[in-house]
Amino acid sequence: MHLTTEQFNTHLKSVIDWNAVARNFDVAFTQEDILRQTEYTAEEIFETISAIALNDTIEVIDGVCDTFVTLAYKYYQITGKAEFEGTQFTESHEVSDDISERNIAIISIMTEFQKFNLFATTDSKYEIAMDSLHQTMRYMTDAYTIDMNEAMTEVMDSNWSKFPEFDDTVDYESECSWIEHYRKKTNVKHSVVDVNGIKRVVFRDDGGTGKVCKPSTFKEPDLTRLM
C-alpha cells in the first residue's frame, strides 16, 4: 500500500515534535541550525547511496526513512510549515526487474535530494523536494514490496524510544544511574515534558543541560520484520 499524503504528514508532524523535545523546545532557528541540519541530511543521503552500492536492502530502506526524518525537518525549518499539501497519487511506479537499473534509479533520486539539500534557496524548491520525497517513498513500496508507512512508523518509534512515556512506577533515578554506567555518561538527570498531551521523560548528561542520552528503553528499528 502506497504512503498517502495524510500518512506522510503524520510522520512529518512526528519528526517536528521529536525535534522540539530534542532541542528542549527551542524552535527559533539560526543559520547555524539550518547548516547543521543540512549536514545531517547529507550524511543520511550518502549512507543510503553506500547501502545501495552494497546491495543492503534493509539499510537502503532505513536510509530513505532517515533521509525523510532529516530533510522533512529542514523543510519545517525553512518554510515553517508542519504540513505538506502534496498530491494524491493514483498511479503505480514502473520498477525495472533488473536490480542494477533499479539501484541506478534510486542513486539518481538520492543525488537529486542532495542537490535540493545543498543548493535549494527558496520555499518553492523545498516544496518540490518534499513532493519528490513522497514519490520516492511510493517508489520504494513498488521496488521492495514494503509498506513505507509501517517502515516510517518503525523508525519513528525507535526515535521516540529515546523519550519514553512517563510511568510513575518507574524509578528514574535508577535509570539515570543505568545510563551513566552503560552509556558511559556523566551526571545524568531526567525531566518530564508534555508532548501534545503525552508526558515523556528526557535524559541528559551534564546535570540535565547536556546532550540527550539513550535510556534502557531505546530500541533500534527492526525493518526486517516488514520485508
C-alpha positions as CSV (number, residue, x, y, z in Angstrom):
1,M,0.0,0.0,0.0
2,H,1.4,3.4,-1.0
3,L,2.2,6.1,1.5
4,T,-0.7,8.6,1.4
5,T,-0.3,12.4,1.9
6,E,-2.1,12.1,5.2
7,Q,0.4,9.4,6.4
8,F,3.2,11.5,5.0
9,N,2.1,14.5,7.1
10,T,1.6,12.3,10.2
11,H,5.3,11.4,10.1
12,L,6.3,15.0,9.3
13,K,4.5,16.2,12.4
14,S,6.1,13.4,14.5
15,V,9.5,14.5,13.2
16,I,8.8,18.1,14.2
17,D,7.5,17.1,17.7
18,W,10.5,14.8,18.3
19,N,13.0,17.6,17.3
20,A,11.2,20.0,19.6
21,V,11.9,17.7,22.5
22,A,15.5,17.1,21.4
23,R,16.0,20.9,21.2
24,N,14.4,21.5,24.6
25,F,11.5,23.2,22.8
26,D,13.8,25.9,21.3
27,V,12.4,26.3,17.8
28,A,14.0,29.7,16.9
29,F,16.3,28.5,14.1
30,T,19.6,30.2,13.4
31,Q,21.6,29.9,10.2
32,E,23.9,27.6,12.1
33,D,20.9,25.3,13.0
34,I,20.0,25.0,9.3
35,L,23.6,24.3,8.2
36,R,23.8,21.6,10.9
37,Q,20.5,20.1,9.6
38,T,22.0,20.2,6.1
39,E,24.9,18.2,7.3
40,Y,22.7,15.6,8.9
41,T,20.7,15.3,5.7
42,A,23.8,15.0,3.5
43,E,25.1,12.2,5.8
44,E,21.9,10.2,5.6
45,I,21.8,10.6,1.8
46,F,25.4,9.4,1.5
47,E,24.8,6.4,3.8
48,T,21.8,5.4,1.6
49,I,23.9,5.5,-1.6
50,S,26.6,3.4,0.2
51,A,23.9,0.9,1.2
52,I,22.8,0.7,-2.5
53,A,26.3,0.0,-3.6
54,L,26.5,-2.8,-1.1
55,N,23.1,-4.2,-2.1
56,D,22.0,-3.9,1.5
57,T,18.2,-3.7,1.1
58,I,17.4,-3.1,4.8
59,E,19.9,-0.2,5.0
60,V,18.6,1.3,1.8
61,I,15.1,1.4,3.2
62,D,16.4,2.7,6.6
63,G,18.4,5.3,4.8
64,V,15.4,6.6,2.8
65,C,13.4,6.8,6.1
66,D,16.3,8.6,7.8
67,T,16.5,11.0,4.8
68,F,12.8,11.7,5.4
69,V,13.5,12.4,9.1
70,T,16.3,14.9,8.3
71,L,15.0,16.5,5.1
72,A,11.5,16.9,6.5
73,Y,12.7,18.8,9.5
74,K,14.8,21.0,7.3
75,Y,11.6,21.7,5.3
76,Y,10.0,22.8,8.5
77,Q,13.0,25.0,9.4
78,I,12.9,26.7,6.0
79,T,9.2,27.1,5.4
80,G,7.7,27.0,8.9
81,K,5.1,24.5,7.6
82,A,4.1,21.5,9.7
83,E,2.0,20.1,6.8
84,F,2.8,19.3,3.2
85,E,-0.1,19.7,0.7
86,G,1.4,17.2,-1.7
87,T,-0.5,15.4,-4.4
88,Q,-2.8,12.3,-4.1
89,F,-1.1,9.9,-6.5
90,T,-3.1,7.1,-8.0
91,E,-0.7,5.5,-10.4
92,S,1.8,2.8,-9.7
93,H,5.5,3.4,-10.4
94,E,7.2,1.3,-13.0
95,V,10.0,-0.6,-11.5
96,S,12.6,-2.5,-13.5
97,D,13.1,-6.2,-12.9
98,D,16.8,-5.6,-13.3
99,I,18.4,-4.9,-9.9
100,S,21.2,-2.8,-11.4
101,E,18.8,-0.5,-13.2
102,R,16.7,-0.2,-10.0
103,N,19.7,0.7,-7.9
104,I,20.8,3.3,-10.5
105,A,17.3,4.8,-10.4
106,I,17.5,5.2,-6.6
107,I,21.0,6.6,-6.7
108,S,19.8,9.2,-9.2
109,I,16.9,10.1,-6.9
110,M,19.2,10.4,-3.9
111,T,21.5,12.6,-5.9
112,E,18.6,14.9,-6.7
113,F,17.8,15.1,-2.9
114,Q,21.4,16.1,-2.3
115,K,21.0,18.9,-4.8
116,F,17.9,20.2,-3.0
117,N,19.6,19.8,0.3
118,L,22.7,21.7,-0.6
119,F,21.6,24.3,-3.1
120,A,17.8,25.0,-2.7
121,T,17.3,28.6,-1.6
122,T,13.5,29.1,-1.8
123,D,10.4,27.7,-0.2
124,S,9.2,26.5,-3.6
125,K,12.3,24.4,-4.1
126,Y,11.7,22.7,-0.8
127,E,8.1,22.0,-1.8
128,I,9.4,20.2,-4.8
129,A,11.9,18.3,-2.7
130,M,9.1,17.1,-0.4
131,D,7.0,16.1,-3.4
132,S,9.9,14.2,-4.7
133,L,10.4,12.6,-1.3
134,H,6.8,11.5,-1.3
135,Q,7.1,10.0,-4.7
136,T,10.3,8.2,-3.8
137,M,8.7,6.6,-0.8
138,R,5.9,5.3,-3.0
139,Y,8.5,4.0,-5.5
140,M,10.2,2.1,-2.6
141,T,6.9,0.3,-2.0
142,D,6.9,-1.0,-5.6
143,A,10.7,-1.7,-5.7
144,Y,11.0,-3.6,-2.4
145,T,7.4,-4.7,-1.7
146,I,7.3,-2.9,1.7
147,D,4.8,-0.7,3.4
148,M,6.7,2.6,3.8
149,N,4.1,3.9,6.2
150,E,5.0,0.9,8.5
151,A,8.7,1.4,7.9
152,M,8.5,5.1,8.9
153,T,6.4,4.2,11.9
154,E,9.1,1.7,12.9
155,V,11.9,4.3,12.5
156,M,10.0,7.0,14.4
157,D,9.0,4.5,17.2
158,S,12.7,3.9,17.6
159,N,13.4,7.6,17.8
160,W,10.7,8.2,20.3
161,S,12.0,5.3,22.5
162,K,14.8,7.8,23.5
163,F,12.0,9.7,25.2
164,P,9.8,7.1,26.9
165,E,6.3,7.9,28.1
166,F,6.2,8.8,31.7
167,D,5.3,6.0,34.1
168,D,5.0,6.9,37.8
169,T,6.0,3.3,38.8
170,V,9.5,3.7,37.2
171,D,12.5,4.7,39.3
172,Y,14.0,7.3,37.1
173,E,17.0,8.0,39.4
174,S,18.0,4.3,38.9
175,E,17.6,4.8,35.2
176,C,19.9,7.8,35.3
177,S,22.5,5.6,37.1
178,W,22.0,2.9,34.5
179,I,22.7,5.4,31.7
180,E,25.8,6.6,33.4
181,H,27.1,3.1,33.8
182,Y,26.1,1.5,30.5
183,R,26.1,4.5,28.2
184,K,29.3,6.0,29.8
185,K,27.7,9.3,30.6
186,T,28.3,11.7,33.4
187,N,25.8,13.3,35.9
188,V,22.7,12.3,34.0
189,K,19.4,13.9,35.1
190,H,15.9,13.4,33.8
191,S,13.0,15.8,33.2
192,V,9.3,15.3,32.2
193,V,7.9,17.2,29.3
194,D,4.5,17.4,27.7
195,V,4.3,16.5,24.0
196,N,0.8,17.1,22.7
197,G,-0.8,15.8,25.9
198,I,1.7,12.9,26.3
199,K,4.2,13.1,29.2
200,R,7.6,11.9,28.1
201,V,10.9,11.6,30.0
202,V,14.1,13.1,28.7
203,F,17.5,12.2,29.9
204,R,20.5,14.5,29.5
205,D,24.1,14.4,30.8
206,D,26.0,17.3,32.5
207,G,23.4,17.8,35.2
208,G,20.5,17.8,32.7
209,T,21.9,20.6,30.5
210,G,23.9,18.4,28.1
211,K,23.2,16.1,25.3
212,V,20.2,13.7,25.1
213,C,21.1,10.2,26.4
214,K,19.6,6.9,25.3
215,P,17.8,5.2,28.1
216,S,17.4,1.4,28.5
217,T,14.1,1.7,26.7
218,F,15.8,2.7,23.5
219,K,15.4,0.2,20.6
220,E,16.8,0.1,17.2
221,P,14.3,-0.1,14.3
222,D,13.6,-3.6,13.1
223,L,12.8,-3.3,9.4
224,T,13.5,-7.0,8.6
225,R,10.1,-8.0,10.0
226,L,8.4,-5.8,7.4
227,M,10.0,-7.4,4.4
